[in-house]
């Protein structure tokens, strides 16, 4: 029986982030956060477009519109939680005594 390891599980992988090896920790974190904000913004724009199409009558599929809205909402909540955890880690490092 062949058992394969689980790889790429998580919201960051679902957003298409975290695929490359960072050159340094600072560059990697900066690139990760900029990609995260970019992806969340793209999802928000897609959600707004889906709402606009539903309101104008171009698209009559309410389910797809609601799925786009929920994807945008969940990705924004994920981004805010990542931000909060990064800020907590930074504050913890700043409280450390040298």
C-alpha positions as CSV (number, residue, x, y, z in Angstrom):
1,X,0.0,0.0,0.0
2,X,1.5,3.3,-1.1
3,X,0.8,6.3,1.1
4,X,1.7,9.7,-0.2
5,X,2.4,12.7,2.0
6,X,0.0,15.6,2.1
7,X,1.5,18.7,0.6
8,X,0.2,22.1,-0.1
9,X,-2.7,22.0,2.4
10,X,-4.0,25.3,3.6
11,X,-5.5,28.6,2.6
12,X,-2.2,30.0,1.4
13,X,-1.9,27.2,-1.1
14,X,-5.5,27.6,-2.2
15,X,-4.7,31.2,-3.0
16,X,-1.7,30.1,-5.1
17,X,0.8,31.5,-2.6
18,X,4.0,30.0,-1.1
19,X,5.2,28.2,-4.2
20,X,8.7,29.7,-4.5
21,X,11.8,29.5,-2.3
22,X,12.6,32.9,-0.8
23,X,16.0,34.4,-1.2
24,X,15.9,35.7,2.4
25,X,13.3,35.7,5.1
26,X,12.6,39.4,4.7
27,X,12.2,39.2,0.9
28,X,10.1,36.1,1.2
29,X,7.8,37.6,3.8
30,X,7.4,40.8,1.8
31,X,6.7,38.8,-1.4
32,X,4.2,36.6,0.4
33,X,2.3,39.5,1.8
34,X,2.3,41.5,-1.5
35,X,1.0,38.4,-3.3
36,X,-1.6,37.8,-0.6
37,X,-2.9,41.3,-0.9
38,X,-2.9,41.1,-4.7
39,X,-4.9,37.8,-4.7
40,X,-7.4,39.1,-2.1
41,X,-7.9,42.3,-4.2
42,X,-8.4,40.2,-7.3
43,X,-11.1,38.2,-5.6
44,X,-12.8,41.3,-4.3
45,X,-12.8,42.8,-7.8
46,X,-14.3,39.6,-9.2
47,X,-16.9,39.6,-6.5
48,X,-17.9,43.2,-7.4
49,X,-18.1,42.4,-11.0
50,X,-20.3,39.4,-10.3
51,X,-22.7,41.6,-8.2
52,X,-22.7,44.2,-11.0
53,X,-23.6,41.6,-13.6
54,X,-26.4,40.2,-11.4
55,X,-27.8,43.7,-10.8
56,X,-27.8,44.6,-14.5
57,X,-29.3,41.2,-15.5
58,X,-26.3,40.0,-17.5
59,X,-26.0,37.0,-15.2
60,X,-29.0,35.4,-13.6
61,X,-27.1,32.8,-11.5
62,X,-27.4,34.0,-7.9
63,X,-25.5,31.0,-6.6
64,X,-22.3,31.8,-8.5
65,X,-22.5,35.4,-7.4
66,X,-22.9,34.4,-3.8
67,X,-20.0,32.0,-4.1
68,X,-17.8,34.7,-5.4
69,X,-18.8,37.0,-2.6
70,X,-18.1,34.4,0.0
71,X,-14.7,33.6,-1.5
72,X,-13.8,37.3,-1.3
73,X,-15.0,37.5,2.2
74,X,-13.1,34.4,3.4
75,X,-9.9,35.4,1.7
76,X,-10.1,38.9,3.3
77,X,-10.7,37.3,6.7
78,X,-7.7,35.0,6.1
79,X,-5.5,37.9,5.1
80,X,-6.5,39.9,8.2
81,X,-5.7,36.9,10.5
82,X,-2.3,36.4,8.8
83,X,-1.7,40.1,9.4
84,X,-2.7,39.8,13.1
85,X,-0.4,36.8,13.7
86,X,2.5,38.6,12.0
87,X,1.9,41.7,14.1
88,X,1.7,39.5,17.3
89,X,5.0,37.8,16.4
90,X,6.7,41.2,15.8
91,X,5.4,42.5,19.1
92,X,6.7,39.4,20.9
93,X,10.1,39.7,19.3
94,X,10.2,43.4,20.3
95,X,9.4,42.5,24.0
96,X,12.3,40.0,24.1
97,X,15.2,41.1,26.3
98,X,18.6,41.0,24.7
